[in-house]
Amino acid sequence: RFADVLALGGDLRVDDSLRRFRKPETLQLDDGVSKTLGGNTVEANQASVYVETNLLDGDVNFYLDESFAPAATTREVFMRAEHLDSRSYVKVGHFFMPYGLRVLNNEAFVREQTGYTMTQGGDGIEIGVEPDPIDLVSVRMALVDDSASGPDASGMAEIVHDLFRLGASAGYQAGEGSDRNAFGEHFGLRLTRYA
């Protein structure tokens, strides 16, 4: 973070595999010693960069989440305007729809079964209100590029405490053949506090 104006971050996850084995004795070298063979592979499972800028005294923010591995893609890019007096905001751009806990594992039930994954964002607008003590996170209408499927919508209401969060989500996704409705509750508990 630089002077509360610019924040940079990143993730890098690399898998380095080393495989060694010996040739069968029938393939021994002239000196009678089996040759040791091997292979080394390095694969970047995740490489991402995050950039956030605070503009106009923090009232307007720009956010970019760019992934370079395993494939280059812009996961999220949006502008967010906040109204601090009413604790409300408007977000416009390309982002993940609000639904359930933000679990990065797309094979988790809340991601796989609902269709609200952390790999496919949508272009749209999100409006949020955060009054104390209830944190009404967001209601979003996403504009979908495929004109045959139409718009998607999701909303989420949460109570956020220092030790827990409790909420409910609802969503509608239009499809070419069939539409999908989803509703679910979620609960999270913090077991430890960080200094």
C-alpha positions as CSV (number, residue, x, y, z in Angstrom):
1,R,0.0,0.0,0.0
2,F,1.4,3.4,-1.0
3,A,0.1,6.5,0.9
4,D,-3.5,5.1,0.9
5,V,-3.7,5.9,-2.8
6,L,-2.4,2.8,-4.5
7,A,-2.5,-0.8,-3.3
8,L,-0.7,-3.7,-5.1
9,G,-0.9,-7.4,-4.4
10,G,-0.3,-10.7,-6.1
11,D,-0.4,-14.5,-5.8
12,L,2.0,-17.1,-7.3
13,R,1.5,-20.8,-6.9
14,V,4.0,-23.1,-8.6
15,D,4.2,-26.9,-8.8
16,D,7.7,-28.2,-9.3
17,S,7.9,-32.0,-9.9
18,L,11.1,-34.0,-10.1
19,R,11.0,-37.6,-11.3
20,R,14.0,-39.9,-11.2
21,F,14.2,-43.6,-12.2
22,R,16.8,-46.1,-13.3
23,K,16.9,-48.0,-16.5
24,P,16.4,-51.8,-16.3
25,E,19.5,-53.9,-16.0
26,T,19.0,-55.1,-19.6
27,L,19.8,-51.5,-20.7
28,Q,23.0,-51.2,-18.6
29,L,25.8,-49.0,-19.9
30,D,29.1,-50.6,-20.9
31,D,30.6,-50.2,-17.4
32,G,27.7,-52.2,-15.9
33,V,26.1,-49.3,-14.0
34,S,22.4,-48.5,-14.6
35,K,21.9,-45.0,-16.0
36,T,19.7,-42.7,-13.8
37,L,17.1,-40.9,-15.8
38,G,14.8,-38.1,-14.7
39,G,12.6,-35.3,-15.6
40,N,11.7,-32.0,-14.0
41,T,8.5,-30.0,-14.7
42,V,7.6,-26.6,-13.4
43,E,4.0,-25.5,-13.8
44,A,2.5,-22.2,-12.6
45,N,-0.9,-23.1,-11.2
46,Q,-1.9,-19.5,-10.3
47,A,-0.3,-16.1,-11.1
48,S,-2.4,-13.1,-10.3
49,V,-1.9,-9.4,-9.8
50,Y,-4.3,-7.0,-7.9
51,V,-4.3,-3.3,-8.2
52,E,-6.6,-0.8,-6.4
53,T,-6.4,3.0,-6.6
54,N,-8.3,5.4,-4.4
55,L,-9.5,8.5,-6.2
56,L,-11.3,11.6,-5.0
57,D,-10.3,11.2,-1.3
58,G,-11.4,7.5,-1.3
59,D,-14.9,8.2,-2.7
60,V,-14.1,6.5,-6.0
61,N,-12.0,3.4,-6.3
62,F,-10.6,1.5,-9.3
63,Y,-9.9,-2.2,-8.9
64,L,-8.2,-4.7,-11.3
65,D,-7.7,-8.5,-10.7
66,E,-5.6,-9.9,-13.6
67,S,-4.7,-13.6,-13.8
68,F,-1.7,-14.7,-15.9
69,A,-1.7,-18.4,-15.2
70,P,-3.0,-21.0,-16.0
71,A,-4.4,-18.7,-18.6
72,A,-4.3,-14.9,-19.1
73,T,-7.7,-13.4,-18.2
74,T,-9.1,-10.3,-16.5
75,R,-11.1,-11.7,-13.6
76,E,-12.4,-8.4,-12.2
77,V,-12.1,-4.8,-13.3
78,F,-14.5,-2.1,-11.9
79,M,-15.1,1.4,-10.6
80,R,-16.7,1.8,-7.2
81,A,-18.2,5.0,-6.0
82,E,-19.0,5.3,-2.3
83,H,-21.3,7.6,-0.4
84,L,-19.9,7.5,3.1
85,D,-22.8,9.4,4.9
86,S,-25.3,6.8,3.8
87,R,-22.8,3.9,3.8
88,S,-23.9,3.0,0.3
89,Y,-22.0,2.3,-2.9
90,V,-22.4,1.7,-6.7
91,K,-20.0,-0.6,-8.6
92,V,-19.8,-0.7,-12.4
93,G,-17.7,-3.0,-14.5
94,H,-16.7,-6.6,-14.7
95,F,-16.9,-8.6,-11.5
96,F,-18.1,-11.7,-9.7
97,M,-21.7,-11.8,-8.7
98,P,-22.4,-11.7,-5.0
99,Y,-23.7,-15.1,-3.9
100,G,-22.8,-16.9,-0.7
101,L,-19.4,-17.0,1.0
102,R,-16.6,-15.9,-1.3
103,V,-15.0,-19.3,-1.6
104,L,-12.2,-19.5,-4.1
105,N,-12.7,-23.3,-4.6
106,N,-15.0,-23.6,-7.6
107,E,-15.6,-27.3,-6.8
108,A,-17.2,-26.3,-3.5
109,F,-21.0,-26.9,-3.3
110,V,-21.9,-23.2,-3.1
111,R,-19.9,-22.5,-6.3
112,E,-20.4,-25.7,-8.4
113,Q,-24.1,-26.3,-7.8
114,T,-25.3,-22.7,-8.0
115,G,-23.2,-21.6,-11.0
116,Y,-21.8,-18.6,-9.3
117,T,-18.1,-19.4,-9.8
118,M,-15.0,-17.4,-9.0
119,T,-13.7,-17.7,-12.6
120,Q,-16.5,-16.2,-14.7
121,G,-17.4,-12.6,-13.9
122,G,-20.0,-10.6,-15.7
123,D,-20.4,-7.0,-16.9
124,G,-22.9,-5.1,-14.8
125,I,-23.8,-2.9,-12.0
126,E,-23.9,-3.6,-8.2
127,I,-25.6,-1.4,-5.7
128,G,-25.0,-1.9,-2.0
129,V,-26.0,-0.5,1.4
130,E,-24.2,-1.2,4.6
131,P,-26.2,0.2,7.6
132,D,-25.1,-0.8,11.1
133,P,-25.3,-3.5,12.4
134,I,-26.7,-5.2,9.3
135,D,-24.4,-5.3,6.3
136,L,-26.7,-5.5,3.2
137,V,-23.9,-6.3,0.9
138,S,-25.1,-6.0,-2.7
139,V,-27.8,-6.3,-5.3
140,R,-26.4,-6.7,-8.8
141,M,-27.8,-6.8,-12.3
142,A,-25.2,-8.3,-14.7
143,L,-25.3,-7.6,-18.5
144,V,-24.4,-10.8,-20.3
145,D,-22.7,-10.7,-23.7
146,D,-24.8,-13.5,-25.1
147,S,-28.0,-11.9,-26.2
148,A,-29.8,-15.3,-26.3
149,S,-29.4,-15.8,-22.5
150,G,-30.4,-12.4,-21.2
151,P,-29.5,-10.7,-17.9
152,D,-28.5,-12.4,-14.6
153,A,-29.3,-11.0,-11.1
154,S,-28.3,-11.9,-7.6
155,G,-28.5,-10.4,-4.2
156,M,-27.2,-11.0,-0.8
157,A,-28.0,-9.8,2.8
158,E,-25.5,-10.4,5.6
159,I,-25.0,-9.7,9.2
160,V,-21.2,-9.2,9.7
161,H,-19.8,-9.3,13.2
162,D,-16.1,-9.4,14.3
163,L,-16.4,-13.1,15.1
164,F,-19.1,-14.4,12.6
165,R,-21.1,-13.7,9.5
166,L,-24.6,-14.8,8.8
167,G,-26.5,-14.3,5.6
168,A,-28.7,-15.4,2.7
169,S,-28.4,-15.1,-1.0
170,A,-30.8,-15.4,-4.0
171,G,-30.1,-15.4,-7.7
172,Y,-31.5,-15.8,-11.1
173,Q,-29.5,-16.8,-14.2
174,A,-31.1,-16.8,-17.6
175,G,-30.1,-19.7,-19.9
176,E,-30.6,-20.5,-23.6
177,G,-32.6,-23.6,-22.8
178,S,-33.6,-23.2,-19.2
179,D,-33.3,-20.6,-16.4
180,R,-31.8,-21.3,-13.0
181,N,-33.0,-20.0,-9.7
182,A,-30.9,-20.3,-6.5
183,F,-31.4,-19.5,-2.9
184,G,-29.2,-20.4,0.1
185,E,-28.1,-19.4,3.6
186,H,-24.5,-19.2,4.8
187,F,-22.6,-18.9,8.1
188,G,-19.0,-18.2,8.8
189,L,-17.2,-18.3,12.2
190,R,-13.8,-16.8,13.0
191,L,-12.0,-19.1,15.5
192,T,-8.9,-16.9,16.1
193,R,-8.0,-13.3,16.0
194,Y,-4.9,-11.9,14.3
195,A,-2.9,-9.1,16.0
